[in-house]
Amino acid sequence: VTSWTGYSLHLLAQRDNVLQPKGDVTATEGEEVTLDCQYNSSSSNDYLFWYKQDGNNSPKFILSRFKIGTGKTEDVFRERFSSTLDSTSRSVPLKIQKLQLSDSAVYYCALFVHQSSL
């Protein structure tokens, strides 16, 4: 079950969701920026993902962060993109360092909730 922010696809209970601030973020080339993502989850393990979408292209996976276990960062993003999942504040901000013009895009935070069967 997945919930996206931005263009929202909600297939979850109301308590399972992600929230990104609305509006654009403006920064200067070479600077650092942090994109916020808050989440609510009824799961004992949270799986959070960040994606980047350029123009009309499909979203590209940047990284994943898990409450339990480790996540993954795609090689092409590893040098400048980072994130830490804070399960106490329920946030997984995306930090982009040394901004480049090619970083201009729409960034999506996504939550995956694993529903265990009894």
C-alpha positions as CSV (number, residue, x, y, z in Angstrom):
1,V,0.0,0.0,0.0
2,T,1.5,3.3,-1.0
3,S,0.7,7.0,-0.5
4,W,2.3,9.8,-2.5
5,T,2.4,13.5,-1.9
6,G,2.2,16.1,-4.6
7,Y,-0.3,14.5,-6.9
8,S,-1.8,12.3,-4.2
9,L,-2.7,8.7,-4.6
10,H,-4.3,7.6,-1.4
11,L,-4.8,3.9,-0.9
12,L,-4.3,3.9,2.8
13,A,-6.3,4.4,6.0
14,Q,-6.5,8.1,6.9
15,R,-3.9,7.5,9.7
16,D,-1.3,6.4,7.1
17,N,-0.1,9.4,5.1
18,V,2.7,11.7,4.1
19,L,2.7,15.5,4.2
20,Q,5.0,17.8,2.3
21,P,4.7,21.6,2.5
22,K,3.0,23.1,-0.6
23,G,4.7,25.6,-2.8
24,D,8.0,25.9,-4.5
25,V,11.5,26.0,-2.9
26,T,13.9,28.5,-4.4
27,A,17.7,28.3,-3.9
28,T,20.9,29.2,-5.5
29,E,23.3,27.0,-7.4
30,G,26.0,25.7,-5.0
31,E,23.8,26.1,-1.9
32,E,22.3,23.4,0.3
33,V,18.5,22.8,0.7
34,T,16.4,20.6,2.8
35,L,13.0,19.4,1.6
36,D,10.6,18.4,4.5
37,C,8.4,15.3,4.7
38,Q,6.3,14.4,7.7
39,Y,4.5,11.1,7.9
40,N,1.9,9.2,10.0
41,S,1.9,5.5,10.0
42,S,0.1,2.7,11.9
43,S,2.8,0.2,11.1
44,S,5.5,-1.0,13.4
45,N,8.1,-0.5,10.6
46,D,8.0,2.6,8.4
47,Y,9.3,2.5,4.8
48,L,9.9,6.0,3.4
49,F,11.1,6.8,-0.1
50,W,12.2,9.9,-2.1
51,Y,11.7,10.3,-5.8
52,K,12.7,13.0,-8.3
53,Q,10.6,13.9,-11.4
54,D,12.0,16.0,-14.2
55,G,9.5,17.5,-16.6
56,N,7.3,14.8,-18.1
57,N,9.6,11.9,-17.3
58,S,8.8,9.2,-14.8
59,P,9.8,9.7,-11.2
60,K,13.3,8.4,-10.4
61,F,14.1,6.6,-7.2
62,I,16.6,8.6,-5.0
63,L,16.7,6.8,-1.7
64,S,14.8,4.8,0.9
65,R,14.9,4.9,4.6
66,F,13.4,2.4,7.1
67,K,12.5,2.6,10.7
68,I,14.0,-0.9,11.2
69,G,17.0,-1.9,9.1
70,T,18.8,0.1,6.5
71,G,17.7,1.9,3.4
72,K,19.4,2.5,0.1
73,T,20.6,5.5,-1.9
74,E,21.0,5.2,-5.7
75,D,24.6,5.6,-6.8
76,V,23.9,8.7,-9.0
77,F,22.5,10.5,-6.0
78,R,24.8,9.2,-3.2
79,E,27.3,12.1,-3.2
80,R,24.9,15.0,-2.7
81,F,21.6,13.6,-1.5
82,S,21.0,12.3,2.0
83,S,18.2,11.7,4.5
84,T,17.7,10.4,8.0
85,L,14.4,8.9,9.2
86,D,13.4,10.3,12.6
87,S,10.7,8.0,13.9
88,T,10.1,10.2,17.0
89,S,9.2,13.4,15.0
90,R,8.0,11.2,12.1
91,S,10.0,13.1,9.6
92,V,12.3,12.1,6.7
93,P,13.8,15.3,5.3
94,L,15.8,15.2,2.1
95,K,19.0,17.2,2.1
96,I,20.6,18.2,-1.2
97,Q,24.1,19.7,-1.1
98,K,26.0,21.7,-3.7
99,L,22.8,22.4,-5.7
100,Q,23.1,22.1,-9.5
101,L,20.7,23.5,-12.2
102,S,19.8,19.8,-13.0
103,D,18.4,19.5,-9.5
104,S,15.4,21.6,-10.5
105,A,12.5,19.1,-10.4
106,V,9.5,17.9,-8.4
107,Y,10.5,15.8,-5.4
108,Y,8.1,13.3,-4.0
109,C,8.1,11.6,-0.6
110,A,6.3,8.3,-0.4
111,L,5.3,6.0,2.5
112,F,4.9,2.2,2.2
113,V,2.9,0.6,4.9
114,H,3.3,-3.2,5.3
115,Q,0.1,-4.7,6.5
116,S,0.9,-8.0,8.3
117,S,-1.7,-10.7,8.0
118,L,-2.7,-12.5,11.1
